[in-house]
Amino acid sequence: MRLRTLPLAASGIICGSGLAWFDTSMEFNWPISLLALLTSSLLQVLSNLANDYGDFKKGTDNEERIGTPRALQLGMLSAKEMLRGIIVCGVLAFVSGCGLLLLAFGGNLNSVIFSFFILGLLSIAAAIKYTMGKFAYGYMGLGDVFVFIFFGPVAVMGTCYLCIGLLAFDAWMPAVALGCLSVGVLNTNNIRDMETDQKASKVTLALKLGLRGARIYQVCLIMLAFSCLLAYSFRHFELWYQHAWLLSLPLFMYNTVAVYMLPPSPDHNDLLKQLSLSTLLFSLLFLLGCVLS
């Protein structure tokens, strides 16, 4: 299930919960936040299983792969067993998402709950179609766009709205930041796999940019993320401990330099894990600052 990806899936929910608490702590609903966290985790597991299946079927996962080994690649599961797992996980994500909407909106059927329902279906479709099927968008250089949308604005701003029924002012700033950090994880993955992706005809933005361009792109993603976070923080936070998220900055700086300097290699596996965990740490520190405000 590639557990190192789950912290990234949780980060947007945690950040959105912090925004909701900061805006109106008296009306904040923790059960909604926790159910959103479960739904997000199920969607991430679904995406991981679908990616395993799609890359295996397309021949991308082979003996030349330098990423962490996958279940189908190692022969731990058959393709049919993996497909059954994808279906089960998709159903669980759908049920969890429906429960989340019922908890947030009750029995009030309106255009807002309908919009979130459609968004939930799109999230499930996006999780599956990254590498599966004929028109897998991950093979068309569109992975960065979808990761940004669903790990950034959808996760952060969607969670905030579900928790309190409105969007916090300037919520787009941390939403953009989380989207950029999540794309940074994907770009690190794509830098690592540039050679094997090219052989498998898997088009990624990193391949389009070239190694030097992909490295510069990584720096820009992290810089944009922290620019948005700094703008939000200095606009809304007044107490020193509300800026606790800045403690995570050295981790991102180290990771960015390492991604820029290292040639594509298995060393990027550790950088992927570290960037994902650093994003989770930032989100927890951001939440802490919001709750203590």
C-alpha positions as CSV (number, residue, x, y, z in Angstrom):
1,M,0.0,0.0,0.0
2,R,3.1,2.3,0.0
3,L,2.5,3.6,3.5
4,R,4.9,6.5,3.0
5,T,2.2,8.1,0.8
6,L,-0.4,8.2,3.5
7,P,1.1,11.1,5.4
8,L,0.8,13.2,2.3
9,A,-2.9,12.2,2.0
10,A,-3.5,13.2,5.6
11,S,-1.7,16.6,5.3
12,G,-4.3,18.4,3.3
13,I,-7.1,17.3,5.7
14,I,-5.1,18.3,8.7
15,C,-4.3,21.7,7.2
16,G,-8.0,22.2,6.2
17,S,-9.0,21.3,9.8
18,G,-6.6,23.9,11.1
19,L,-8.1,26.6,8.9
20,A,-11.6,25.6,10.0
21,W,-10.7,25.8,13.7
22,F,-8.9,29.1,13.3
23,D,-11.9,30.6,11.6
24,T,-14.6,29.5,14.1
25,S,-13.5,27.0,16.8
26,M,-16.9,27.1,18.5
27,E,-18.6,25.4,15.5
28,F,-15.8,23.0,14.5
29,N,-16.8,19.4,14.1
30,W,-14.0,17.0,14.8
31,P,-15.9,13.8,13.7
32,I,-16.2,15.3,10.2
33,S,-12.4,16.0,10.2
34,L,-11.6,12.4,11.2
35,L,-14.0,10.9,8.7
36,A,-12.5,13.1,6.0
37,L,-9.1,11.8,7.1
38,L,-10.3,8.2,6.7
39,T,-11.8,8.9,3.3
40,S,-8.6,10.6,2.1
41,S,-6.6,7.6,3.3
42,L,-8.8,5.2,1.5
43,L,-8.5,7.2,-1.7
44,Q,-4.7,7.2,-1.4
45,V,-4.7,3.4,-0.9
46,L,-7.0,3.0,-3.9
47,S,-4.6,5.2,-6.0
48,N,-1.6,3.1,-4.8
49,L,-3.3,-0.2,-5.8
50,A,-4.4,1.2,-9.1
51,N,-0.9,2.6,-9.9
52,D,0.6,-0.8,-9.1
53,Y,-1.9,-2.5,-11.5
54,G,-1.6,0.1,-14.2
55,D,2.2,0.3,-14.3
56,F,2.5,-3.5,-14.2
57,K,0.0,-3.9,-17.1
58,K,1.8,-1.3,-19.2
59,G,5.2,-2.8,-18.5
60,T,6.6,0.2,-16.6
61,D,7.3,-1.9,-13.5
62,N,10.0,-4.3,-14.6
63,E,13.4,-5.5,-13.5
64,E,14.9,-2.0,-14.3
65,R,12.7,-0.2,-11.8
66,I,14.7,1.7,-9.2
67,G,11.8,2.6,-7.0
68,T,10.6,0.6,-4.1
69,P,9.3,-2.9,-5.2
70,R,5.6,-3.4,-5.8
71,A,3.4,-6.3,-5.1
72,L,2.6,-7.3,-8.8
73,Q,6.2,-6.7,-9.8
74,L,7.4,-9.1,-7.0
75,G,4.7,-11.7,-7.8
76,M,3.2,-11.3,-4.3
77,L,-0.3,-10.9,-5.9
78,S,-1.8,-11.8,-9.2
79,A,-3.3,-9.1,-11.4
80,K,-6.8,-10.5,-10.8
81,E,-6.3,-10.3,-7.0
82,M,-5.0,-6.7,-7.3
83,L,-8.1,-5.8,-9.4
84,R,-10.4,-7.2,-6.7
85,G,-8.5,-5.2,-4.1
86,I,-9.0,-2.0,-6.2
87,I,-12.8,-2.7,-6.4
88,V,-13.1,-3.3,-2.7
89,C,-11.1,-0.2,-1.8
90,G,-13.1,1.9,-4.3
91,V,-16.3,0.7,-2.7
92,L,-15.0,1.5,0.8
93,A,-13.9,5.0,-0.3
94,F,-17.3,5.6,-1.8
95,V,-19.1,4.5,1.4
96,S,-16.8,6.6,3.6
97,G,-17.3,9.6,1.4
98,C,-21.1,9.3,1.5
99,G,-20.9,9.0,5.2
100,L,-18.8,12.1,5.4
101,L,-21.4,14.1,3.3
102,L,-24.3,12.8,5.5
103,L,-22.4,13.8,8.6
104,A,-21.6,17.2,7.3
105,F,-25.0,18.1,5.7
106,G,-27.4,15.7,7.4
107,G,-30.4,15.0,5.2
108,N,-30.4,18.4,3.5
109,L,-30.3,17.8,-0.2
110,N,-29.1,20.8,-2.1
111,S,-26.7,22.0,-4.8
112,V,-23.8,22.1,-2.4
113,I,-24.0,18.4,-1.2
114,F,-24.6,17.4,-4.9
115,S,-21.4,19.3,-5.9
116,F,-19.4,17.5,-3.2
117,F,-20.9,14.2,-4.2
118,I,-19.7,14.8,-7.8
119,L,-16.4,15.9,-6.5
120,G,-16.1,12.6,-4.5
121,L,-16.8,10.6,-7.7
122,L,-14.2,12.5,-9.5
123,S,-11.7,11.9,-6.7
124,I,-12.3,8.1,-7.0
125,A,-12.0,8.3,-10.8
126,A,-8.8,10.3,-10.5
127,A,-7.3,7.8,-8.1
128,I,-8.0,5.0,-10.5
129,K,-7.2,6.7,-13.9
130,Y,-3.7,7.9,-13.0
131,T,-2.1,4.8,-14.6
132,M,-5.0,2.5,-15.4
133,G,-6.7,2.3,-18.7
134,K,-6.0,3.5,-22.2
135,F,-6.1,7.2,-21.4
136,A,-4.2,7.2,-18.1
137,Y,-3.5,10.8,-17.4
138,G,-0.3,9.9,-15.5
139,Y,1.2,8.8,-18.9
140,M,0.1,12.0,-20.6
141,G,2.1,14.5,-18.4
142,L,-1.0,15.6,-16.5
143,G,-0.2,14.0,-13.1
144,D,1.1,17.2,-11.7
145,V,-2.2,19.0,-12.4
146,F,-4.4,16.4,-10.8
147,V,-2.2,16.0,-7.8
148,F,-2.1,19.7,-7.2
149,I,-5.9,20.0,-7.5
150,F,-6.9,17.0,-5.3
151,F,-4.1,17.3,-2.7
152,G,-4.3,21.1,-2.5
153,P,-7.6,23.0,-3.0
154,V,-9.9,20.0,-2.9
155,A,-8.3,18.5,0.3
156,V,-7.7,21.7,2.2
157,M,-10.6,23.9,1.2
158,G,-13.0,21.0,0.9
159,T,-12.2,19.9,4.5
160,C,-12.6,23.4,5.8
161,Y,-16.0,23.8,4.2
162,L,-17.3,20.4,5.4
163,C,-16.2,21.2,9.0
164,I,-17.8,24.6,9.4
165,G,-20.0,25.2,6.4
166,L,-17.9,28.1,5.0
167,L,-14.4,28.8,3.6
168,A,-11.9,30.5,5.8
169,F,-10.6,33.8,4.4
170,D,-7.5,33.4,2.3
171,A,-7.9,29.6,2.5
172,W,-6.5,29.4,-1.0
173,M,-3.0,30.3,0.3
174,P,-2.3,27.2,2.4
175,A,-4.3,25.2,-0.2
176,V,-1.9,26.2,-3.0
177,A,1.0,25.5,-0.6
178,L,-0.2,21.9,0.1
179,G,-0.8,21.4,-3.6
180,C,2.8,22.5,-4.4
181,L,4.3,20.3,-1.7
182,S,2.4,17.3,-3.0
183,V,3.4,18.0,-6.6
184,G,7.0,18.2,-5.2
185,V,6.7,14.6,-4.0
186,L,5.4,13.5,-7.4
187,N,8.2,15.4,-9.2
188,T,10.8,13.8,-7.0
189,N,9.4,10.4,-7.9
190,N,9.4,11.3,-11.6
191,I,13.0,12.6,-11.5
192,R,14.0,9.2,-10.0
193,D,12.2,7.3,-12.8
194,M,13.1,9.4,-15.8
195,E,15.1,6.7,-17.5
196,T,12.7,3.9,-17.0
197,D,9.6,6.1,-17.8
198,Q,11.2,7.1,-21.1
199,K,11.7,3.5,-22.0
200,A,8.1,2.7,-21.1
201,S,6.8,5.7,-23.1
202,K,5.4,7.2,-19.8
203,V,5.3,10.9,-20.4
204,T,5.8,13.0,-17.2
205,L,6.3,16.7,-16.8
206,A,9.8,15.9,-15.5
207,L,10.6,14.2,-18.8
208,K,9.3,17.1,-20.8
209,L,11.4,19.6,-18.7
210,G,14.5,17.5,-18.7
211,L,16.6,16.8,-15.6
212,R,17.8,20.4,-15.1
213,G,14.3,21.8,-15.8
214,A,12.7,19.3,-13.4
215,R,15.2,20.3,-10.7
216,I,14.4,24.0,-11.2
217,Y,10.7,23.1,-11.2
218,Q,11.2,21.4,-7.8
219,V,12.8,24.5,-6.3
220,C,10.0,26.7,-7.7
221,L,7.4,24.4,-6.1
222,I,8.9,24.6,-2.7
223,M,9.5,28.3,-2.9
224,L,5.9,29.0,-4.0
225,A,4.6,26.8,-1.2
226,F,6.4,28.7,1.5
227,S,5.7,32.1,-0.1
228,C,2.0,31.3,0.2
229,L,2.4,30.0,3.8
230,L,4.4,33.0,4.8
231,A,1.8,35.4,3.3
232,Y,-1.1,33.6,5.1
233,S,0.9,33.4,8.4
234,F,1.9,37.0,8.6
235,R,-1.5,38.2,7.4
236,H,-3.4,36.3,10.1
237,F,-1.2,35.1,12.9
238,E,-0.2,37.4,15.7
239,L,1.2,35.2,18.5
240,W,4.7,33.7,18.1
241,Y,3.7,30.1,18.6
242,Q,1.2,30.3,15.7
243,H,4.3,30.4,13.5
244,A,5.5,27.0,14.8
245,W,5.1,25.6,11.3
246,L,8.3,27.5,10.4
247,L,10.2,24.8,12.4
248,S,9.7,22.5,9.4
249,L,11.4,24.8,7.0
250,P,15.0,23.4,7.4
251,L,13.7,19.9,6.4
252,F,12.3,21.3,3.2
253,M,15.5,23.2,2.5
254,Y,17.6,20.1,3.0
255,N,15.2,18.0,0.8
256,T,15.2,20.6,-2.0
257,V,19.0,20.8,-2.2
258,A,19.3,17.0,-2.2
259,V,16.8,16.6,-5.0
260,Y,18.6,19.3,-7.0
261,M,22.1,17.8,-6.5
262,L,21.6,14.0,-6.6
263,P,21.4,12.2,-9.9
264,P,18.3,10.0,-10.5
265,S,18.9,7.0,-8.3
266,P,17.3,4.8,-5.5
267,D,18.5,7.6,-3.1
268,H,15.3,9.4,-4.2
269,N,13.2,6.9,-2.3
270,D,14.4,8.3,1.0
271,L,13.9,11.8,-0.3
272,L,10.3,10.9,-1.2
273,K,9.6,9.6,2.3
274,Q,11.3,12.6,3.9
275,L,9.4,15.1,1.9
276,S,6.1,13.4,2.6
277,L,6.8,13.3,6.4
278,S,8.0,16.9,6.3
279,T,4.7,17.9,4.8
280,L,2.8,16.0,7.5
281,L,4.9,17.7,10.2
282,F,4.2,21.1,8.7
283,S,0.5,20.4,8.7
284,L,0.5,19.2,12.3
285,L,2.4,22.3,13.4
286,F,0.0,24.5,11.4
287,L,-2.9,22.8,13.1
288,L,-1.3,23.3,16.5
289,G,-0.9,27.0,15.9
290,C,-4.5,27.3,14.8
291,V,-5.9,25.4,17.8
292,L,-3.8,27.3,20.3
293,S,-4.9,30.7,18.8
